[in-house]
Amino acid sequence: MAGAFRAKDLDAPRLSAEMLLSHVLGCDRLRLYTDADRPATPLELSALRELVRRALAHEPVQYLVERAWFFSLAFRVDRRVLIPRPCTETIVEHVLQHARATPGFERAAIGDVCTGSGCIAIALLKNLPQAHAAATDLSPDALAVAAANAGALGVADRLTLLEGDLVAPLAAHPAGRELHYLAANPPYIPDAEWDTPGMVGANVKGHEPEGALRGGPDGLKFVAPIIRDGPERLRPGGLLLVEIAASTAARVLELAAAQPLLEGARVIDDHEGHPRVLWARRRG
């Protein structure tokens, strides 16, 4: 499987093979090695072959097994939500570093815009046991997935899910005001990148929800309103962190500089060295 996936240029071919096999056998990945001599049944082999066929046609392995790992947590995912990616962990890492170093911020009030599977808010709540979060999404289907993940990961009592557009639901709910942190992973792929062959993978364009990916002609259709309106939801000293397209980093910094409530704006690189997350502080 790994060799076939590698030949098709699939992401993480060995990991993908392990995920499919452990899913079919109903075990964790470690068991594949500790019980390597167990023969597969004909039914298991048939199920595995069908999943491999679909994976080779660029159907995301995470959707095939309905699970994705993010910040060492297992999230339920399906076609209603984006697949969480390592680059988004950059937001979680920087919030946790700041919260643990800043007195009073360990009991943070967190906002999460365009929450999707809930991965950002839930990962933060798992690592900040005194924090609470309010997460928004325009899609009720996505909020249903986030609710299921919050319940499965034991943070449902500290997460408020709000249906609506971008920051607007936060303004209308007590849980969305005076935030210590406002995080967002909005749609941000510019139209030119979406339309250029090879810029966006076939597994993404053909299977993940397009509305959660495309950010308009300049990639800022949703990013710009968050930078404009989000700081009003933050308390003085609170942080705004927004995932962006690398190609829009310079323009995003200009937008942040033009927002009078923000200071110290910079763009943080992700694990692959791409400029990925706007970081800015609310003046106060």
C-alpha positions in Angstrom: 0.0 0.0 0.0 2.7 2.5 1.0 4.5 1.9 -2.3 1.3 2.4 -4.4 0.4 5.5 -2.4 3.9 6.9 -2.9 3.7 6.3 -6.7 0.4 8.3 -6.8 2.1 11.1 -4.7 -0.3 10.8 -1.8 0.5 12.5 1.4 2.2 10.4 4.1 1.9 7.1 2.3 3.1 4.9 5.1 0.8 6.6 7.7 -2.1 6.4 5.2 -1.5 2.7 4.8 -1.5 2.1 8.5 -4.6 4.2 9.0 -6.5 2.1 6.4 -5.4 -1.2 7.7 -6.0 -0.4 11.4 -9.5 0.9 10.5 -10.4 -2.4 8.7 -9.0 -4.6 11.5 -10.6 -2.4 14.2 -7.4 -1.9 16.1 -4.9 0.9 16.8 -1.8 1.3 14.6 0.6 -0.1 17.2 -1.3 -3.4 17.1 -0.4 -3.8 13.4 3.2 -4.4 14.6 2.6 -6.3 17.8 0.2 -8.7 16.1 1.8 -8.7 12.7 1.3 -12.5 12.1 -2.5 -12.4 12.4 -4.0 -13.5 9.1 -6.7 -11.2 7.6 -10.1 -12.7 6.8 -11.4 -12.6 3.3 -14.0 -10.0 4.3 -11.2 -7.8 5.8 -9.1 -8.1 2.6 -12.1 -7.2 0.4 -12.9 -4.1 2.5 -9.2 -3.1 2.5 -8.9 -3.4 -1.3 -12.0 -1.2 -1.8 -10.5 1.5 0.5 -7.2 1.3 -1.2 -8.9 1.7 -4.6 -10.6 4.9 -3.3 -7.5 6.3 -1.8 -5.6 5.8 -5.1 -8.3 7.8 -6.7 -7.3 10.7 -4.3 -10.2 10.3 -1.9 -8.7 11.5 1.4 -7.8 8.7 3.8 -9.1 10.7 6.7 -12.6 10.7 5.2 -12.3 7.0 4.4 -11.6 6.2 8.1 -13.6 9.2 9.4 -10.8 10.2 11.6 -8.0 12.7 11.6 -5.3 13.5 14.2 -4.7 17.1 15.3 -2.5 18.1 18.2 -2.3 14.4 19.3 -6.1 14.2 19.4 -8.3 12.0 17.3 -11.1 14.1 15.6 -14.2 12.7 13.7 -14.2 14.1 10.2 -16.3 13.6 7.1 -17.2 15.6 4.0 -19.0 18.2 6.1 -15.8 19.7 7.4 -12.2 20.3 6.3 -9.5 17.8 7.4 -7.4 19.4 10.2 -3.8 19.9 9.1 -0.5 20.4 10.9 -0.1 24.0 9.7 -3.2 24.9 11.8 -1.4 23.5 14.9 0.7 26.7 14.7 -2.3 28.7 16.1 -2.7 26.3 19.0 1.0 26.2 19.9 1.3 30.0 20.1 -1.9 30.4 22.1 -0.7 27.8 24.6 2.8 29.4 24.9 1.2 32.8 25.5 -1.4 31.5 28.0 1.1 29.6 30.1 3.4 32.7 30.3 0.8 35.4 30.9 -0.8 35.7 34.4 -4.6 35.4 34.2 -4.6 34.0 30.7 -4.7 30.3 31.8 -8.4 30.9 32.5 -8.9 32.2 29.0 -12.1 33.0 27.2 -11.4 31.9 23.6 -13.2 32.6 20.3 -12.8 30.3 17.3 -14.2 31.6 14.0 -14.9 29.1 11.1 -14.5 26.3 13.6 -15.3 23.4 11.2 -14.5 20.2 13.1 -13.8 22.2 16.2 -10.1 21.2 16.2 -8.7 24.6 17.3 -11.1 25.3 20.1 -11.1 21.7 21.4 -7.3 21.3 21.3 -7.0 24.5 23.3 -9.6 23.4 25.8 -7.9 20.1 26.3 -4.7 21.8 27.1 -6.2 24.7 29.2 -8.5 23.0 31.6 -9.7 26.3 33.1 -10.5 27.9 29.8 -13.9 28.3 28.0 -14.5 28.8 24.3 -17.2 30.0 21.9 -16.9 28.7 18.3 -18.7 29.9 15.2 -19.5 28.5 11.8 -22.0 29.3 9.1 -22.6 25.6 8.4 -24.9 23.8 10.8 -23.5 20.5 9.5 -20.0 21.6 10.6 -21.3 22.6 14.0 -22.8 19.1 14.4 -19.4 17.6 13.7 -17.8 20.0 16.2 -20.4 19.1 18.8 -19.7 15.4 18.4 -16.0 16.0 18.7 -16.4 18.1 21.8 -18.5 15.4 23.4 -16.1 12.6 22.5 -13.1 14.6 23.8 -14.7 15.7 27.0 -14.9 19.4 26.6 -18.6 19.9 25.6 -19.4 21.6 28.9 -16.8 24.4 28.2 -17.6 25.0 24.5 -20.4 27.1 23.2 -21.2 26.6 19.5 -22.8 29.5 17.6 -24.2 29.4 14.1 -23.5 32.4 12.0 -21.2 34.4 9.8 -17.6 34.9 11.0 -17.4 37.2 14.1 -21.0 38.3 14.1 -22.3 35.5 16.4 -19.7 36.4 19.0 -20.9 39.9 19.2 -24.4 38.7 20.0 -23.5 36.2 22.7 -22.0 36.8 26.2 -19.5 34.0 25.6 -18.0 35.9 22.7 -17.1 39.1 24.4 -14.0 40.2 26.3 -12.0 37.4 24.8 -8.4 36.6 25.7 -7.8 34.9 22.3 -9.6 35.1 18.9 -8.5 32.4 16.5 -9.7 31.7 13.0 -9.0 29.4 10.1 -11.3 30.9 7.4 -11.4 30.1 3.7 -8.3 31.7 2.2 -7.2 30.1 -1.0 -7.1 32.9 -3.7 -9.0 32.1 -6.9 -5.8 32.2 -9.0 -4.2 29.5 -6.9 -7.4 27.4 -6.9 -7.6 27.6 -10.7 -3.9 26.9 -11.4 -3.3 23.2 -12.1 -1.2 21.6 -9.3 -1.5 24.4 -6.8 -4.3 22.7 -4.9 -4.2 18.9 -4.5 -6.7 16.6 -6.2 -7.6 15.1 -2.9 -8.6 18.6 -1.7 -10.4 20.0 -4.7 -12.3 16.9 -5.4 -13.5 16.0 -1.9 -13.2 18.7 0.8 -16.0 21.4 1.1 -15.1 24.1 -1.4 -16.9 26.8 0.5 -14.5 26.3 3.5 -11.4 26.6 1.2 -11.9 29.4 -1.3 -11.2 33.0 -0.2 -12.2 35.0 -3.2 -10.2 36.7 -5.9 -7.5 37.9 -3.5 -7.9 35.3 -0.8 -9.1 37.9 1.7 -12.8 37.8 1.3 -13.1 36.3 4.9 -9.8 37.2 6.3 -10.3 41.0 5.9 -13.6 41.1 7.9 -12.1 39.1 10.7 -9.2 41.6 11.0 -11.6 44.5 10.8 -14.2 43.3 13.3 -12.4 40.7 15.4 -10.4 43.1 17.6 -13.6 44.6 19.1 -14.3 41.2 20.7 -10.8 41.1 22.4 -10.0 42.5 25.8 -6.9 44.7 26.0 -3.8 42.6 25.6 -5.8 39.8 24.0 -4.4 38.1 20.8 -5.8 37.7 17.3 -4.5 34.7 15.3 -5.7 34.1 11.8 -4.5 31.4 9.4 -3.8 32.9 5.9 -2.4 32.0 2.5 1.3 32.5 2.3 0.9 34.6 -0.9 -1.3 37.1 1.0 1.0 37.7 4.0 2.2 41.2 3.0 -1.4 42.4 2.3 -2.6 40.9 5.6 0.0 42.8 7.5 -1.2 46.0 5.8 -4.7 45.3 6.9 -3.6 44.6 10.5 -1.6 47.9 10.5 -4.6 49.8 9.4 -6.8 48.4 12.3 -6.3 50.9 15.1 -7.1 48.4 17.8 -4.2 46.2 16.9 -0.5 46.4 17.6 2.6 44.2 17.1 1.3 42.5 14.0 3.5 39.8 12.5 3.1 36.7 10.4 4.3 33.4 11.9 5.7 30.6 9.8 4.2 27.1 10.0 6.1 23.8 10.4 7.1 23.9 6.8 8.5 27.4 6.9 5.5 29.0 5.1 4.1 32.4 6.3 0.9 31.1 7.7 -0.6 32.8 10.8 -1.3 36.5 11.5 -0.5 37.3 15.1 -1.5 40.6 16.6 -2.3 42.1 20.0 -5.3 44.2 21.1 -4.1 47.6 22.3 -4.9 48.4 25.9 
